[in-house]
Amino acid sequence: MPPKKEPRPDAAKLKKTISSLLNTIEPPLALRRLNRVEYELTVRDLLGIDTSLADLFVSHLQHLELEADKFATGTLEGLH
């Protein structure tokens, strides 16, 4: 994305730049899963959220578990 006052590069220039970048990256990038710390730091950097995501996820999962327990209990009671 060019700066607001600059024109967008033409297709040939973009293609040449991308080709140049792809030729300089060695070895090929490997995709892998982020661990919890890496994920939290990435979200913090991208979104500017400086909070413990693990705490948010844990409380959300606990809520889901409680709801699942209520559902399972109601379902089992309805079978008797």
Summary of the structure (lengths in Angstrom):
residues: 80
radius of gyration: 24.0
end to end distance: 63.1
largest distance: 72.0
contacts: 121
relative contact order: 0.05
helix: 66%
strand: 0%
